[in-house]
Amino acid sequence: MQSWRRALMLNSRQLLINCLAARWRFRLKLGSITAIALATVVSTPLVAQAYTARVTLFLTRDQGESYATFLRRCEAIARAGIQRSFDADPLTSEVVLTMVGENQGLALPVMEIAVTRSEWEWRPDAQYWARYYNNASTLLDL
């Protein structure tokens, strides 16, 4: 009878050890899978989100300056503003720049340029992409 009890005890111990070992292997595998998944998520770069930069620049008319000269100054400043916007942030996909002219206390939009980065790289010319407001010269008394 002693041998029977002893054999049962040994089998119970062995069964308990096997059960604990199986549990330990499962936790080890689960932990490894979790660590790999976490490392993959952490090391994956974030999705780049391109966006539109909106810029408004004000330019005051010089005394005795013609409207054509004023527009050329607007175009030069707009070109620099657009280039600066693209250079400042690589995620900027488009720039919408509005040039506001000021004359004797009155300010209103003179031109607007909406251009994407690829269009600007192809042709960095503010005059080409500009949309002019026709009545601006009359309203600004130029």
VMD Tcl script that draws the C-alpha trace (Angstrom):
set ca {
  {0.00 0.00 0.00}
  {2.89 2.31 0.72}
  {4.26 1.93 -2.79}
  {0.91 2.79 -4.27}
  {0.71 6.02 -2.29}
  {4.27 6.83 -3.08}
  {3.69 6.29 -6.80}
  {0.56 8.45 -6.66}
  {2.45 11.21 -4.88}
  {5.26 11.09 -7.41}
  {2.77 11.21 -10.27}
  {0.95 14.12 -8.64}
  {4.20 16.02 -8.22}
  {5.23 15.27 -11.78}
  {1.82 16.36 -13.03}
  {2.04 19.59 -11.03}
  {5.55 20.27 -12.32}
  {4.45 19.61 -15.91}
  {1.44 21.88 -15.47}
  {3.55 24.70 -14.03}
  {6.16 24.26 -16.76}
  {3.47 24.42 -19.45}
  {2.06 27.54 -17.86}
  {5.53 29.10 -17.70}
  {6.23 28.28 -21.38}
  {2.87 29.81 -22.36}
  {3.63 33.02 -20.45}
  {7.10 33.16 -21.96}
  {5.69 32.78 -25.48}
  {2.96 35.34 -24.81}
  {5.51 37.78 -23.39}
  {7.78 37.31 -26.40}
  {4.93 37.90 -28.83}
  {3.88 41.00 -26.91}
  {7.44 42.33 -26.88}
  {7.82 41.79 -30.63}
  {4.48 43.44 -31.35}
  {5.31 46.39 -29.13}
  {8.75 46.81 -30.73}
  {7.13 46.78 -34.17}
  {4.59 49.42 -33.22}
  {7.16 51.65 -31.54}
  {9.69 51.42 -34.36}
  {7.18 52.08 -37.14}
  {7.43 55.71 -38.27}
  {4.34 57.86 -38.02}
  {2.43 58.59 -41.17}
  {3.42 61.95 -42.59}
  {0.53 64.32 -42.94}
  {0.96 67.02 -45.52}
  {-0.93 70.24 -45.07}
  {-1.57 73.67 -46.52}
  {0.24 76.69 -45.13}
  {-1.74 79.92 -45.28}
  {0.29 83.11 -45.32}
  {-0.89 86.72 -45.43}
  {1.68 89.43 -46.12}
  {1.06 93.17 -45.94}
  {2.87 95.66 -48.16}
  {2.55 99.42 -47.91}
  {2.68 101.46 -51.10}
  {5.59 103.90 -51.36}
  {4.89 107.57 -52.02}
  {4.47 108.18 -55.77}
  {4.81 104.49 -56.66}
  {2.86 103.28 -59.70}
  {0.54 100.28 -59.45}
  {2.73 98.24 -61.84}
  {5.80 98.83 -59.66}
  {3.78 98.04 -56.56}
  {2.67 94.74 -58.13}
  {6.29 93.82 -59.01}
  {7.27 94.38 -55.38}
  {4.31 92.26 -54.28}
  {5.40 89.45 -56.61}
  {9.00 89.55 -55.37}
  {7.93 89.46 -51.73}
  {5.37 86.73 -52.47}
  {8.04 84.61 -54.16}
  {10.27 84.88 -51.10}
  {7.35 84.15 -48.76}
  {6.33 81.02 -50.64}
  {9.90 79.72 -50.81}
  {10.37 80.40 -47.10}
  {7.14 78.54 -46.28}
  {8.24 75.44 -48.20}
  {11.77 75.59 -46.74}
  {10.56 76.04 -43.16}
  {8.43 72.91 -43.05}
  {8.97 69.81 -45.21}
  {5.41 68.62 -44.49}
  {3.88 71.62 -46.23}
  {2.33 70.35 -49.46}
  {0.69 73.60 -50.54}
  {1.02 77.30 -49.80}
  {-1.79 79.79 -50.17}
  {-0.33 83.28 -49.94}
  {-2.38 86.47 -49.95}
  {-0.69 89.80 -50.57}
  {-2.55 92.69 -48.94}
  {-1.77 96.16 -50.22}
  {-1.96 99.20 -47.95}
  {-2.38 102.80 -49.11}
  {-3.33 105.74 -46.90}
  {-4.85 103.55 -44.19}
  {-6.82 101.37 -46.60}
  {-5.83 97.69 -46.90}
  {-7.21 95.04 -49.23}
  {-6.03 91.92 -51.08}
  {-4.07 92.65 -54.24}
  {-3.19 89.10 -55.28}
  {-3.41 85.51 -54.13}
  {-1.13 82.62 -54.98}
  {-2.09 79.01 -54.37}
  {0.67 76.60 -55.38}
  {1.68 73.06 -54.46}
  {5.24 72.08 -53.66}
  {5.66 70.13 -56.92}
  {4.27 73.01 -58.97}
  {6.63 75.44 -57.23}
  {9.62 73.17 -57.83}
  {8.64 72.94 -61.49}
  {8.18 76.71 -61.87}
  {9.08 78.99 -58.92}
  {7.49 82.09 -60.46}
  {4.98 84.01 -58.37}
  {3.67 85.91 -61.39}
  {2.79 82.64 -63.15}
  {0.71 81.27 -60.25}
  {-0.80 84.58 -59.10}
  {-4.46 85.49 -59.25}
  {-4.82 89.25 -59.28}
  {-7.76 91.19 -57.92}
  {-8.71 93.55 -60.76}
  {-10.36 96.31 -58.71}
  {-7.52 96.58 -56.19}
  {-5.81 99.49 -57.99}
  {-9.02 101.49 -58.10}
  {-9.92 100.78 -54.49}
  {-6.39 101.62 -53.29}
  {-6.39 104.85 -55.36}
  {-3.27 103.84 -57.28}
}
mol new
graphics top color blue
foreach p $ca { graphics top sphere $p radius 0.5 }
foreach p [lrange $ca 0 end-1] q [lrange $ca 1 end] { graphics top cylinder $p $q radius 0.2 }
display resetview
